[in-house]
Amino acid sequence: MSAASTTVVIATRDRAPELERTLRELTALRPPPPIVVVDNGSSDGTAARAAAFPGVRVVRLPRNIGVAARNLGVAVARTPYVAFSDDDSWWAEGALAEAERILDTHDDVGLVAAKTLVGEEEREDPVVPMMAASPLGRPEGLPGPAVLGFLACSAIVRRTAYLQAAGFHPLLHFGAEERLLSYDLAARGWWLCYAEAVRAHHHPSSVRPSSSWRERAELRNRMLITVMRRPVRRCLAEVFRTLARAPREPRVLGALAGVVRRLPWALADRRRLPASVERRIRVLEHAHGG
């Protein structure tokens, strides 16, 4: 397949300068991929600036719907594969073609997680060595180590698999959203794998929420994901462990409050994972001290 088999989807909000750099990098790829930019209610002219690039389709949203904006980008894509970028990340030359080769020849792979290189110095993102040395190993026939997580700014999905799993869950809005999608893809029989030869560049924007806000959002969402997919005993253990942290970590109380507000929605969408997927999760938790 050619690069036209993959659409790049970018969700963005109020980071027009970073997005313009990303679009320059992506449109310089040969052949250039189709690109869908989903503007999450920006107020800095993002949509108009993105639309000025050739081959870029812009979907304008009236408000910020968080990670669910990517779902709209996938919905309008017309290629069998979709590569996600953030507004501060892009794909290396040849990366999409290599991901297509993997997906073309491995019908059971639903997601390819790339090697993410950070900054001008191109240092490996801390997640990269964890994926490369995944405790799940490399099952026979899989093109790389099996994983149950990835970086949303550097992953390529099979569009049919993504739609089967219903994409990124809108309840989470932002933070740790990759975990739930990983579980839901695996629950439908898809493998996720890390591919060393598929590379993406990430130059983190300085326009971003504070680290404390991000940590609180990720903690909240990890608890919500546990409620939505894990056994009851695991839910209770997570709650007690989190409560024990509250006296020394004030952000924990904010995360718990966020869970309580969203709990009815999380419970309404609760469904247990297949035993095989739960076993893989436990392998990872044991390896990482979870």
C-alpha positions as CSV (number, residue, x, y, z in Angstrom):
1,M,0.0,0.0,0.0
2,S,1.0,3.6,-0.5
3,A,1.1,6.3,2.2
4,A,-2.4,7.2,1.0
5,S,-3.6,4.2,3.0
6,T,-3.1,6.2,6.2
7,T,-4.8,9.3,7.3
8,V,-3.2,11.4,10.1
9,V,-5.6,12.7,12.7
10,I,-4.7,15.6,15.0
11,A,-6.9,17.0,17.8
12,T,-5.8,20.4,18.8
13,R,-6.8,23.5,20.9
14,D,-5.3,26.9,21.0
15,R,-1.8,25.9,19.9
16,A,-1.7,27.2,16.4
17,P,2.1,27.9,16.2
18,E,2.9,24.3,17.2
19,L,0.2,22.9,14.9
20,E,1.7,24.8,12.0
21,R,5.1,23.3,12.6
22,T,3.5,19.8,12.8
23,L,1.6,20.4,9.5
24,R,4.8,21.6,7.8
25,E,6.5,18.4,8.8
26,L,3.6,16.1,7.8
27,T,2.9,17.8,4.5
28,A,6.7,17.5,3.6
29,L,6.4,13.7,3.8
30,R,6.6,11.9,0.4
31,P,4.0,11.1,-0.5
32,P,2.1,13.4,1.9
33,P,-0.7,11.7,3.8
34,P,-4.2,13.0,4.0
35,I,-4.6,14.9,7.3
36,V,-7.7,15.7,9.4
37,V,-7.3,18.4,12.1
38,V,-10.1,18.5,14.7
39,D,-10.2,21.9,16.3
40,N,-11.5,21.6,19.9
41,G,-13.1,25.0,20.1
42,S,-9.9,27.1,19.7
43,S,-9.9,30.9,20.0
44,D,-6.6,31.6,18.3
45,G,-7.4,31.1,14.7
46,T,-6.3,27.5,14.6
47,A,-8.9,26.3,12.2
48,A,-8.1,29.0,9.5
49,R,-4.4,28.5,9.8
50,A,-4.7,24.7,9.5
51,A,-7.0,25.0,6.5
52,A,-4.3,26.9,4.6
53,F,-2.2,23.8,4.3
54,P,-2.8,21.6,1.2
55,G,-4.4,18.2,1.8
56,V,-5.6,19.2,5.3
57,R,-9.3,18.8,6.2
58,V,-10.4,20.8,9.3
59,V,-13.3,19.8,11.5
60,R,-14.4,22.7,13.7
61,L,-16.0,22.0,17.1
62,P,-17.8,24.7,19.1
63,R,-16.4,23.4,22.4
64,N,-13.6,21.3,23.8
65,I,-14.6,17.6,24.0
66,G,-11.1,16.4,24.8
67,V,-9.8,13.1,23.5
68,A,-13.1,12.2,21.9
69,A,-12.2,14.8,19.2
70,R,-10.0,12.1,17.7
71,N,-13.1,9.9,17.2
72,L,-14.5,12.5,14.8
73,G,-11.3,12.6,12.9
74,V,-11.4,8.8,12.5
75,A,-15.1,9.0,11.4
76,V,-14.3,11.3,8.5
77,A,-11.1,9.4,7.4
78,R,-11.5,7.2,4.4
79,T,-8.3,5.1,4.6
80,P,-8.0,1.7,6.3
81,Y,-5.4,3.0,8.7
82,V,-5.2,6.1,10.9
83,A,-2.1,7.6,12.5
84,F,-2.5,9.9,15.4
85,S,-0.4,12.9,16.0
86,D,-0.7,15.7,18.6
87,D,-0.3,19.3,17.5
88,D,3.3,19.0,18.7
89,S,4.3,15.7,17.2
90,W,4.7,14.3,13.7
91,W,5.8,11.1,11.8
92,A,9.3,10.4,10.6
93,E,9.9,9.8,6.9
94,G,9.0,6.2,6.1
95,A,7.2,5.6,9.4
96,L,3.7,5.4,7.9
97,A,4.9,3.1,5.1
98,E,6.5,0.7,7.7
99,A,3.3,0.7,9.8
100,E,1.2,-0.1,6.8
101,R,3.5,-3.0,5.9
102,I,3.0,-4.4,9.4
103,L,-0.8,-3.9,9.3
104,D,-1.0,-5.3,5.8
105,T,0.7,-8.5,6.7
106,H,-0.6,-9.1,10.2
107,D,-4.4,-9.2,10.1
108,D,-4.7,-9.6,13.9
109,V,-2.8,-6.4,14.8
110,G,-5.1,-3.5,15.6
111,L,-2.6,-0.9,16.8
112,V,1.1,-0.2,16.2
113,A,2.9,1.8,18.9
114,A,5.8,3.8,17.5
115,K,9.2,4.6,18.9
116,T,8.8,8.2,20.1
117,L,11.8,10.6,20.0
118,V,11.5,13.7,22.1
119,G,12.9,17.1,21.4
120,E,15.7,18.3,19.1
121,E,18.1,15.9,20.8
122,E,15.7,13.0,19.9
123,R,15.9,11.2,23.2
124,E,13.6,8.2,23.7
125,D,10.4,8.9,25.5
126,P,10.4,7.0,28.9
127,V,7.6,4.8,27.7
128,V,9.7,3.4,24.8
129,P,12.0,1.1,26.7
130,M,9.0,-0.1,28.7
131,M,7.3,-1.1,25.5
132,A,10.4,-2.6,24.0
133,A,10.9,-4.8,27.0
134,S,7.2,-5.6,27.5
135,P,6.6,-8.4,30.0
136,L,4.0,-9.7,27.6
137,G,6.8,-10.8,25.3
138,R,6.4,-11.4,21.6
139,P,3.8,-14.0,20.9
140,E,4.5,-16.2,17.9
141,G,3.7,-14.4,14.6
142,L,3.5,-10.9,16.2
143,P,5.8,-8.3,14.5
144,G,7.0,-6.8,17.8
145,P,6.5,-7.0,21.6
146,A,2.9,-7.2,22.7
147,V,1.8,-4.1,24.7
148,L,-1.4,-2.9,26.5
149,G,-0.6,0.8,26.3
150,F,0.8,3.3,24.0
151,L,1.3,7.1,23.4
152,A,-1.6,8.6,21.6
153,C,0.7,11.1,19.9
154,S,2.5,8.2,18.1
155,A,0.2,5.3,17.3
156,I,-1.3,3.9,14.1
157,V,-4.6,2.0,14.3
158,R,-6.5,-0.2,12.0
159,R,-9.7,1.9,11.4
160,T,-12.0,-1.1,11.7
161,A,-10.5,-2.2,15.0
162,Y,-10.7,1.4,16.4
163,L,-14.4,1.7,15.4
164,Q,-15.2,-1.7,17.0
165,A,-13.7,-0.5,20.2
166,A,-15.6,2.8,20.0
167,G,-12.4,4.8,20.1
168,F,-11.3,7.1,22.9
169,H,-14.0,7.3,25.7
170,P,-15.5,10.8,26.1
171,L,-15.9,10.3,29.8
172,L,-12.1,10.5,30.3
173,H,-11.8,13.9,28.4
174,F,-8.0,13.9,28.9
175,G,-5.4,11.8,30.6
176,A,-4.6,8.0,30.5
177,E,-7.1,7.6,27.7
178,E,-4.8,5.1,25.9
179,R,-5.2,2.5,28.7
180,L,-8.9,2.1,28.2
181,L,-8.7,1.9,24.4
182,S,-5.9,-0.7,24.8
183,Y,-8.1,-2.8,27.0
184,D,-11.1,-2.5,24.6
185,L,-9.1,-3.4,21.5
186,A,-7.6,-6.4,23.3
187,A,-11.1,-7.5,24.5
188,R,-12.1,-7.6,20.8
189,G,-9.3,-9.9,19.9
190,W,-6.8,-7.4,18.5
191,W,-3.1,-7.3,19.3
192,L,-1.3,-4.1,20.1
193,C,2.4,-4.2,19.4
194,Y,5.5,-2.0,19.6
195,A,7.5,-1.4,16.4
196,E,11.0,-0.1,16.8
197,A,11.2,0.8,13.1
198,V,8.1,3.1,13.2
199,R,9.3,6.4,14.5
200,A,7.6,9.7,15.5
201,H,8.9,13.0,16.8
202,H,7.5,14.8,19.8
203,H,8.4,18.3,20.7
204,P,6.3,19.0,23.8
205,S,4.6,22.3,23.7
206,S,5.2,24.8,26.5
207,V,1.4,25.6,26.3
208,R,0.1,22.8,28.4
209,P,-1.7,22.2,31.7
210,S,0.3,22.2,34.9
211,S,1.9,18.9,36.0
212,S,-0.3,18.8,39.0
213,W,-3.4,19.2,36.9
214,R,-2.3,16.4,34.6
215,E,-1.4,14.1,37.4
216,R,-4.8,14.7,39.0
217,A,-6.6,14.0,35.7
218,E,-4.6,10.8,35.0
219,L,-5.2,9.5,38.5
220,R,-8.9,10.2,38.2
221,N,-9.1,8.4,34.9
222,R,-7.1,5.4,36.0
223,M,-9.6,4.9,38.8
224,L,-12.5,5.4,36.4
225,I,-11.0,2.8,34.0
226,T,-10.7,0.4,36.8
227,V,-14.4,0.9,37.7
228,M,-15.4,0.4,34.0
229,R,-13.4,-2.7,33.2
230,R,-11.8,-4.5,36.2
231,P,-13.0,-6.9,38.8
232,V,-14.8,-5.5,41.9
233,R,-12.0,-6.6,44.2
234,R,-9.5,-4.6,42.1
235,C,-11.8,-1.6,42.2
236,L,-11.9,-1.7,46.0
237,A,-8.2,-2.2,46.3
238,E,-7.6,0.8,44.0
239,V,-10.0,3.0,46.1
240,F,-8.3,2.0,49.5
241,R,-4.8,2.5,48.1
242,T,-5.8,5.9,46.7
243,L,-7.4,7.0,50.0
244,A,-4.2,6.1,51.8
245,R,-2.3,8.6,49.7
246,A,-4.7,11.5,50.4
247,P,-3.0,12.8,53.6
248,R,0.3,13.3,51.9
249,E,-0.8,14.1,48.3
250,P,-3.5,16.8,48.2
251,R,-4.2,16.2,44.5
252,V,-5.7,12.8,45.4
253,L,-8.8,14.4,46.9
254,G,-9.4,16.4,43.7
255,A,-9.0,13.1,41.7
256,L,-11.5,11.3,44.0
257,A,-14.0,14.2,43.7
258,G,-13.7,13.9,39.9
259,V,-14.4,10.1,40.1
260,V,-17.5,10.6,42.3
261,R,-18.9,13.1,39.8
262,R,-18.4,10.7,36.9
263,L,-19.2,7.5,38.7
264,P,-22.8,7.0,37.4
265,W,-21.5,7.2,33.8
266,A,-18.6,4.9,34.5
267,L,-20.9,2.3,36.2
268,A,-23.4,2.5,33.3
269,D,-20.5,1.6,30.9
270,R,-19.1,-1.1,33.1
271,R,-18.2,-4.4,31.4
272,R,-15.7,-7.1,32.5
273,L,-12.8,-7.8,30.3
274,P,-12.2,-11.4,28.9
275,A,-10.1,-13.5,31.3
276,S,-7.2,-13.6,28.9
277,V,-7.0,-9.8,28.8
278,E,-7.3,-9.5,32.6
279,R,-4.4,-12.0,32.9
280,R,-2.2,-9.8,30.7
281,I,-3.1,-6.7,32.8
282,R,-2.0,-8.6,35.9
283,V,1.3,-9.6,34.3
284,L,2.0,-6.0,33.6
285,E,0.9,-4.9,37.1
286,H,3.2,-7.5,38.7
287,A,6.1,-6.5,36.5
288,H,5.7,-2.8,37.2
289,G,4.8,-3.1,40.9
290,G,1.1,-2.2,40.5
